[in-house]
Amino acid sequence: MISIPFSEALARDDLDDAAQALGLLLINIVPATADHPAQIIFASSDGLSTVHALDDKARGATTLVVQGAGEEAMAARVRACFSAEPHAGAAS
């Protein structure tokens, strides 16, 4: 599991644009509960990894969590996608 924290909340449009650019498929939208934050879950088209966009209300920021057999490659692609975006506040 690889966490990619951002210094700010990412807009849903930015997440959707990145998902499209990365070829990710939307598989679930999970509302926040007392046990977990709201999250949008995407899967790679090859099924090797998932990307969870976690809405951290306490920090006012988004964290992307990449999991699966292809997580290293997908995390590198996600970082590259957001580093090209002038509005993204990605942290390493």
KOLBA-495022 format. One record per residue: chain; x, y, z of N, C-alpha, C in turn; residue in three letters. Coordinates in nm, 4 decimals. Layout:
N
A	X	Y	Z	X	Y	Z	X	Y	Z	ALA
...
! end
This chain:
92
A	0.0849	-0.1174	0.0000	0.0000	0.0000	0.0000	0.0896	0.1239	0.0000	MET
A	0.0591	0.2167	-0.0898	0.1366	0.3403	-0.1033	0.0426	0.4584	-0.0856	ILE
A	0.0732	0.5453	0.0112	-0.0066	0.6656	0.0351	0.0579	0.7849	-0.0336	SER
A	-0.0259	0.8643	-0.1000	0.0200	0.9857	-0.1652	-0.0641	1.1003	-0.1079	ILE
A	-0.0122	1.1665	-0.0031	-0.0881	1.2754	0.0593	-0.0757	1.4057	-0.0194	PRO
A	-0.1819	1.4820	-0.0210	-0.1825	1.6141	-0.0820	-0.1988	1.7169	0.0284	PHE
A	-0.1530	1.8380	0.0036	-0.1597	1.9429	0.1045	-0.2947	2.0138	0.1038	SER
A	-0.3805	1.9768	0.0097	-0.5125	2.0375	-0.0006	-0.6113	1.9333	-0.0522	GLU
A	-0.7388	1.9669	-0.0456	-0.8408	1.8786	-0.1004	-0.8367	1.8875	-0.2526	ALA
A	-0.8503	1.7745	-0.3176	-0.8570	1.7720	-0.4634	-1.0029	1.7821	-0.5061	LEU
A	-1.0281	1.8628	-0.6057	-1.1643	1.8750	-0.6584	-1.2034	1.7464	-0.7300	ALA
A	-1.3308	1.7132	-0.7249	-1.3788	1.5918	-0.7907	-1.3473	1.5942	-0.9403	ARG
A	-1.3577	1.7091	-1.0039	-1.3242	1.7194	-1.1467	-1.1779	1.6826	-1.1717	ASP
A	-1.0895	1.7241	-1.0817	-0.9476	1.6911	-1.0963	-0.9247	1.5410	-1.0825	ASP
A	-0.9947	1.4792	-0.9868	-0.9846	1.3338	-0.9708	-1.0359	1.2620	-1.0952	LEU
A	-1.1498	1.3068	-1.1464	-1.2075	1.2448	-1.2664	-1.1144	1.2605	-1.3871	ASP
A	-1.0554	1.3793	-1.4030	-0.9627	1.4027	-1.5143	-0.8407	1.3107	-1.5027	ASP
A	-0.7877	1.2982	-1.3823	-0.6718	1.2112	-1.3604	-0.7083	1.0652	-1.3862	ALA
A	-0.8237	1.0234	-1.3377	-0.8677	0.8850	-1.3591	-0.8780	0.8551	-1.5084	ALA
A	-0.9340	0.9485	-1.5830	-0.9461	0.9283	-1.7276	-0.8085	0.9202	-1.7920	GLN
A	-0.7187	1.0114	-1.7546	-0.5840	1.0128	-1.8117	-0.5073	0.8845	-1.7791	ALA
A	-0.5345	0.8271	-1.6613	-0.4653	0.7063	-1.6172	-0.5361	0.5782	-1.6609	LEU
A	-0.6517	0.5913	-1.7235	-0.7266	0.4733	-1.7655	-0.7901	0.3980	-1.6500	GLY
A	-0.8219	0.4698	-1.5418	-0.8836	0.4067	-1.4250	-1.0350	0.3986	-1.4413	LEU
A	-1.0925	0.2973	-1.3815	-1.2362	0.2761	-1.3843	-1.2943	0.3035	-1.2468	LEU
A	-1.4009	0.3813	-1.2404	-1.4680	0.4071	-1.1131	-1.5394	0.2797	-1.0697	LEU
A	-1.5092	0.2320	-0.9470	-1.5761	0.1101	-0.9020	-1.6653	0.1312	-0.7803	ILE
A	-1.6433	0.2397	-0.7041	-1.7295	0.2620	-0.5881	-1.7094	0.4032	-0.5332	ASN
A	-1.8158	0.4550	-0.4745	-1.8112	0.5803	-0.3983	-1.8673	0.5464	-0.2611	ILE
A	-1.7851	0.5663	-0.1587	-1.8221	0.5267	-0.0227	-1.8380	0.6521	0.0627	VAL
A	-1.9565	0.6733	0.1208	-1.9748	0.7910	0.2057	-1.8974	0.7767	0.3373	PRO
A	-1.8692	0.8885	0.3985	-1.7998	0.8878	0.5278	-1.8896	0.8278	0.6357	ALA
A	-1.8273	0.7582	0.7284	-1.8955	0.7072	0.8478	-1.8067	0.7383	0.9676	THR
A	-1.8490	0.6979	1.0838	-1.7668	0.7163	1.2031	-1.6382	0.6330	1.1950	ALA
A	-1.6395	0.5261	1.1140	-1.5254	0.4348	1.1052	-1.4261	0.4668	0.9936	ASP
A	-1.4694	0.5389	0.8889	-1.3788	0.5674	0.7779	-1.4204	0.6952	0.7047	HIS
A	-1.3218	0.7583	0.6385	-1.3532	0.8816	0.5635	-1.4259	0.8492	0.4326	PRO
A	-1.4843	0.9504	0.3736	-1.5437	0.9342	0.2405	-1.4325	0.8956	0.1442	ALA
A	-1.4665	0.8105	0.0489	-1.3652	0.7718	-0.0479	-1.4263	0.7389	-0.1830	GLN
A	-1.3475	0.7640	-0.2848	-1.3826	0.7282	-0.4218	-1.2800	0.6230	-0.4623	ILE
A	-1.3274	0.5094	-0.5116	-1.2383	0.3977	-0.5415	-1.2355	0.3719	-0.6920	ILE
A	-1.1136	0.3690	-0.7451	-1.0905	0.3420	-0.8864	-1.0078	0.2141	-0.8984	PHE
A	-1.0206	0.1449	-1.0111	-0.9389	0.0268	-1.0396	-0.8704	0.0449	-1.1744	ALA
A	-0.7508	-0.0102	-1.1848	-0.6819	-0.0074	-1.3138	-0.7533	-0.1037	-1.4080	SER
A	-0.7486	-0.0752	-1.5356	-0.8198	-0.1591	-1.6321	-0.7612	-0.3002	-1.6397	SER
A	-0.6350	-0.3167	-1.5985	-0.5747	-0.4505	-1.5982	-0.6022	-0.5270	-1.4689	ASP
A	-0.6682	-0.4609	-1.3732	-0.7029	-0.5263	-1.2471	-0.5882	-0.5438	-1.1496	GLY
A	-0.4730	-0.4848	-1.1779	-0.3568	-0.5033	-1.0914	-0.3496	-0.4068	-0.9741	LEU
A	-0.4268	-0.2986	-0.9788	-0.4196	-0.2045	-0.8675	-0.5495	-0.1263	-0.8522	SER
A	-0.5664	-0.0731	-0.7319	-0.6777	0.0168	-0.7033	-0.6212	0.1470	-0.6497	THR
A	-0.6971	0.2543	-0.6700	-0.6606	0.3853	-0.6174	-0.7802	0.4356	-0.5378	VAL
A	-0.7580	0.4602	-0.4092	-0.8620	0.5115	-0.3205	-0.8329	0.6589	-0.2945	HIS
A	-0.9282	0.7447	-0.3243	-0.9166	0.8872	-0.2935	-0.9894	0.9104	-0.1616	ALA
A	-0.9131	0.9348	-0.0561	-0.9690	0.9523	0.0782	-0.9836	1.1001	0.1095	LEU
A	-1.1014	1.1388	0.1527	-1.1319	1.2774	0.1878	-1.1081	1.2956	0.3369	ASP
A	-0.9942	1.3566	0.3723	-0.9576	1.3769	0.5124	-1.0072	1.5142	0.5577	ASP
A	-1.1261	1.5170	0.6144	-1.1873	1.6438	0.6575	-1.1036	1.7136	0.7645	LYS
A	-1.0408	1.6384	0.8532	-0.9611	1.6973	0.9613	-0.8446	1.7799	0.9066	ALA
A	-0.7804	1.7311	0.7993	-0.6684	1.8027	0.7380	-0.7130	1.8953	0.6268	ARG
A	-0.8371	1.8791	0.5800	-0.8828	1.9569	0.4657	-0.8061	1.9193	0.3405	GLY
A	-0.7720	1.7915	0.3304	-0.6869	1.7450	0.2211	-0.7315	1.6074	0.1721	ALA
A	-0.6742	1.5687	0.0604	-0.7005	1.4379	0.0011	-0.5750	1.3539	0.0111	THR
A	-0.5934	1.2252	0.0377	-0.4843	1.1290	0.0304	-0.5250	1.0229	-0.0705	THR
A	-0.4358	0.9925	-0.1632	-0.4587	0.8829	-0.2564	-0.3830	0.7619	-0.2063	LEU
A	-0.4511	0.6482	-0.1974	-0.3893	0.5243	-0.1513	-0.3936	0.4255	-0.2668	VAL
A	-0.2763	0.3785	-0.3071	-0.2643	0.2848	-0.4185	-0.2318	0.1473	-0.3619	VAL
A	-0.3069	0.0452	-0.4069	-0.2885	-0.0907	-0.3567	-0.2889	-0.1901	-0.4721	GLN
A	-0.2287	-0.3049	-0.4497	-0.2358	-0.4150	-0.5457	-0.1012	-0.4530	-0.6021	GLY
A	-0.1032	-0.5545	-0.6868	0.0196	-0.6081	-0.7450	0.0937	-0.5047	-0.8297	ALA
A	0.0217	-0.4124	-0.8897	0.0840	-0.3103	-0.9732	0.0969	-0.1760	-0.9057	GLY
A	0.1006	-0.1752	-0.7713	0.0955	-0.0474	-0.6990	0.2150	0.0442	-0.7240	GLU
A	0.3339	-0.0102	-0.7360	0.4524	0.0746	-0.7577	0.4408	0.1506	-0.8899	GLU
A	0.4067	0.0797	-0.9964	0.3938	0.1426	-1.1279	0.2776	0.2421	-1.1292	ALA
A	0.1656	0.2048	-1.0683	0.0501	0.2939	-1.0670	0.0792	0.4180	-0.9835	MET
A	0.1436	0.4031	-0.8683	0.1766	0.5190	-0.7844	0.2665	0.6158	-0.8603	ALA
A	0.3618	0.5652	-0.9369	0.4490	0.6514	-1.0163	0.3678	0.7259	-1.1221	ALA
A	0.2732	0.6582	-1.1847	0.1882	0.7226	-1.2855	0.0981	0.8284	-1.2221	ARG
A	0.0449	0.7984	-1.1028	-0.0415	0.8943	-1.0324	0.0387	1.0184	-0.9959	VAL
A	0.1574	0.9992	-0.9394	0.2425	1.1132	-0.9036	0.2750	1.1980	-1.0253	ARG
A	0.3094	1.1334	-1.1358	0.3425	1.2063	-1.2584	0.2218	1.2833	-1.3107	ALA
A	0.1051	1.2237	-1.3027	-0.0169	1.2889	-1.3507	-0.0445	1.4154	-1.2707	CYS
A	-0.0352	1.4082	-1.1387	-0.0649	1.5239	-1.0561	0.0485	1.6253	-1.0534	PHE
A	0.1722	1.5839	-1.0759	0.2805	1.6821	-1.0786	0.2706	1.7701	-1.2018	SER
A	0.2018	1.7227	-1.3040	0.1827	1.8016	-1.4256	0.0679	1.9010	-1.4107	ALA
A	-0.0107	1.8854	-1.3055	-0.1263	1.9736	-1.2829	-0.0824	2.0937	-1.1991	GLU
A	-0.1026	2.2153	-1.2456	-0.0566	2.3338	-1.1727	-0.1296	2.3569	-1.0402	PRO
A	-0.2511	2.3024	-1.0228	-0.3296	2.3258	-0.9024	-0.3040	2.2217	-0.7943	HIS
A	-0.2397	2.1123	-0.8264	-0.2233	2.0022	-0.7305	-0.1168	2.0368	-0.6275	ALA
A	-0.1450	2.0002	-0.5032	-0.0500	2.0237	-0.3950	0.0073	1.8931	-0.3460	GLY
A	0.0593	1.8126	-0.4349	0.1071	1.6796	-0.3985	0.2317	1.6890	-0.3120	ALA
A	0.2348	1.6035	-0.2141	0.3534	1.5895	-0.1303	0.4203	1.4585	-0.1678	ALA
A	0.5501	1.4507	-0.1532	0.6221	1.3271	-0.1899	0.6120	1.2249	-0.0812	SER
! end
